[in-house]
Amino acid sequence: MSIFTSIVRFVLIWMFSIFIAACGSGDDDGGSLANLSVSPIANQTMIAGDSMSSKVEVSGALMDEVTVSVLSGPDGLTVDSSGSISYRSEATEELSLDVVLKVEDNRPGSDQSVEISFELTEKPLFELLSTPGTTAKEGEGYSYTVQLLANIPNSDISYTLENEPSGMIVSDAGIITWTPVQGIISSGEVTLKILGKNNDFTDEVTQSFTITVESDGGIDPLPPLVVSEISDQTLVAGDTMSVDVIVSGATIDEVTISVIEGPEGLSVDASGTILFQSRVTEDLSENVTLRVADNRVGSDQVVTTSFSLVQKPLFKLLSTPGTQGNENQTYTYQVLLEANVSNDKISYVLGNAPSGMQVSGDGRVTWTPERGVLTSGDVTLTIRGQNNSFTYEAPPQSFNISVKPIILPLDIEPVPDQTVESGEQFNYQLVVDNPNVIVGYPDLQFDLIEAPEGLTVSNTGQLSFTSASELTNSSQIKIEVTVGEGNDIQTAQVSFELTEEVYVSTSGEVINFYTNTPVDGATITLSVDGVLIEETQSDSEGVFTARVLDLMTGDRYVLSADSAGYSENSIAFGVGELGVTHQLRLAPVHDIIALDNQNAQQLTVEGQTIVDLPSNSLVDSNGNTVTNAVAEVTIIDPTLNIDLMPGDMVTPVDNSGTLVPIESFGAITVTFEDESGNALNLDENTQAEIRIPVSGSNPPSTIPLYYYDTVAGVWIEEGEAQLVTASGGDYYLGYVSHFTTWNADIIIETIQLSGCVVDTDGEPVQNARIVAEGQDYNGRSSTYSNVNGKFTLPVRRNSSVLLSAQSNYQSRTRSISTTDQDQTINDCLELDDAFTSIKLTWGASPRDLDSHFTGPRDSDGNRFEINFSNKTVDVEGIRMFLDVDDTSGYGPEIISVPEFPLPGTYSYFVNRYSSGTINPSETRVELNIDGQRTAFTPPSEGIDKYWYVFDIVVDELFNTSLEIVQEYSSGKPITPSTAQTMRVMRALEAAPDSGRSIPQKLIDDKYYE
């Protein structure tokens, strides 16, 4: 092998050894740990008061890497974190025990632990080994040397004596010496205390002993000591005992007398007298024992003597007071005592006593509780006794007397009969005068004896009840009220009648006849079968509700309304129309006239005298003549609109009260008020002249006068009037004794017109209202359909009558021509819930106004228009009509629309067809759509040929809304449906070769003469 090769080999071996060493040096980074070992600890011996300070020594780990714990050893031995063992011995006897310690390796990855033990011996400071002798001889020295096994120096041990006899001492070395003198027979019990100390620890041991001394027998014996017997003693508190102790064998000054047993305070003075004052508060019996010791030298005689001492208190309380009293009755409590002194030495005092309670000198407590006093409160009775200089006050006797009151009768306030409306809450508070509140009985018990189901009464007497009755009825209610408890009670009863009222209501609105505006504050009365039931007011919207008790319902109901500035109006209806919303339309008065009642007055309207009023003719409700008055005057022309007349046009005849129709030839309404708004009328002995402008055709020369009875809802005949022909207009002249609405009428000759009413399904309709209105006379009659939908009503013979039906819904209006025989219409009137009607009325001039109603184009592009030339049209299967066409003045013209066939805008306008001018004061259009009435009068300015009144807009869901137009034009109005090129929906059929112009054809078609 070459030198180079050897060098290379050496280097490789060296490098490998370094690598191996590097791999092996990873103990600190998780390699194997050194074994844990603990050095032995030598056995330990300690004396009480010593402190041990040994240390645990470990190898293979650092001290802060291990935990040392004590597995066994004396209490208080500990090892700190540095391994130091701490312990202080306090042993009082020798002990030996093993101490075992456990050392645990806390290094990561190590579970090593080592246990080590050593013996610990603890010794006390010393041990007492000797006992003292217990005998000695008189005059000879006694000695006792204490023997100890000491573990500390003698200098750290000290000796002391307690209760030692005279002359006995102990040295620092623990030697006790004593020489008993003559006459000493015992050392008594002596205590030796031995105290050791080591460091700051001390320990003490005691040893008790008694030394008996033997006499040397050199002196003559003394006579025996004798004590005379003392008799038993009895004392009352306050008494003083003074008894002498009698001795023999020695003089009293040669003995010592001490009390071994006896009450505190008992003593014997130097002369042998026993002294004691009793102060007991209860019986006490005890023995008194005295020790008489012979003090003479050489005598050890001791004699004891005993006697019984009985002590008695001044008094003993034997009774307890009663705790129950009664109102207005005397309560008595007699104190009972077992007294050991005379009564004059005992006194009684009350504390916190109620008014009137007192105690007598012999201990009698009396009290009469007054009304309202329920308790005496906490009363104290103090009893004091005195004997000689001793005073004793017994603990106060406390008591509380509960007073049983007298329960007085209750007084219930009578309850008047009560009413409650069905659906309403009835509440009533019973008022009960309870005189027992003051005596602790404020609570009352309320019990229902009789009551309708659901009525309750609270514990305070509040009656509550919600009526749900369907008919008016009355119930007797009886309530019993109780106060008190147990058998000591008082009861009272109250009864009344509760009526549950069921009202039937009807509602409506009061509006201006011409403008539809609501009339606020109008007075409305509801009457049933001629009896006034209720009076109410309309609100700011003109709305009112009137009610009638179900017991007072009848066949004929009348609603009448009046308001300042308006003429009265009234409607009559049957029970089937109670649920209908009624419209009372009031026409504004023609004139309001202030007048001086002291002078005769003529009331004129537009230059025409209506009333000729005598002077001082107006009086108030008490018959007093007034000075000034205000008159409201209205002329009613029924030809313009029969609805201007209040109520039905009927009057009762005969004693049966049968109602027959009447025909009006004019009417007036005149009312008077004083300056405060109070109603006035004619003095009962005065008549006034009235003039009624004539309305209608063929007026009779003499005519009965009728006034309207707003309660009965009928016209009552009273007086007559004469026809007067005048250049300013004909009128009827008559005289009246009171003012209201006066009507010039005649009873018409009638036939009976019969028919039937059905709904859109052809089913009969009961209680539908059928109205027949004269077209060529001023009259109206009505009736109701029966259960089969049939009806019969009187109409004027040989006349033209407009017939319609309504019952929430509405029918078309039919024009019927009557004869002098009863008639039956063949086709039933049909009520339709979607019905719309348009009614046009006007005065005598112009002679002819025409209604026009047009709407949107149909699916074929055609636009319809209803007018005099096209009275019936069919649009999308819906047929619409011009029911009535009038050409001779007044109207009406009536268009009936069962339902709207298409969405879009429908328009209505009026054409003045004949000569003349549209008169706004006489012309009126009334729209009834979905049961809602709306009236229109023409504008008073810009009057022209065409009057465009309103549009009805129908949306895709066929909901309707009204758009008011109210415009005049000289040409045919351009409505939303005619804004595009107009097409005639239905051509007029012209007669061949007639040679007539279209206007002429229109005139012919309207039957003009």
Secondary structure, DSSP 8 states (H G I E B T S, - for coil): --HHHHHHHHHHHHHHHHHHHHHHTGGGGTS-----EE-----EEEETT-EEEEE--EESS-GGGEEEEEEE--TT-EE-TT-EEEEE---SS-EEEEEEEEEEE-STT---EEEEEEEEEEE-SEEE------EEETTS-EEEE--EEESS-GGGEEEEEES--TT-EE-TTSEEEE---TT--EEEEEEEEEEEEETTEEEEEEEEEEEEEE----S------EE-----EEEETT-EEEEE--EESS-GGGEEEEEEE--TT-EE-TT-EEEEE---SS-EEEEEEEEEEE-STT---EEEEEEEEEEE-SEEE------EEETTS-EEEE--EEESS-GGGEEEEEES--TT-EE-TTSEEEE---TT--EEEEEEEEEEEEETTEEEE---EEEEEEEE------EE-----EEEETTSEEEEE--EE-TTGGGT----EEEEEE--TT-EE-TT-EEEEE---SS-EEEEEEEEEEEEETTEEEEEEEEEEEEEE-EEEEEEEEEETTT--B-TT-EEEEEETTEEEEEEE--TTSEEEEEEEGGG--S-EEEEEE-TTB--EEEEE-GGGTTSEEEEEE-B-SEEEEEETTS-EEEEETTEEEEEE-TT-EE-TTS-B-SEEEEEEEEE-TTT-GGGS-S-SEEEETTTTEEEEEEEEEEEEEEEE-TTS-EEEE-TT--EEEEEE--SSS--SEEEEEEEETTTTEEEEEEEEEEE--TT--EEEEEESS-SEEEEEEE--EEEEEEEEEETTS-B-TT-EEEEEESSSS-EEEEE--TTSEEEEEEETTSEEEEEEESSSB---EEEE--SS-EE-SS-EEEBTT-EEEEEE--SSSS-EEEEEEEEE-TTS-EEEEBTTB-EEEETTEEEEEEE---SSS--EEEEESS--SSEEEEEEEEE-SSS---TTT-EEEEEETTEEEEE---SSS--SEEEEEEEEE-TT--EEEEEEEEEESS----TTTSS----SS-----TT----HHHHHHHHTT--
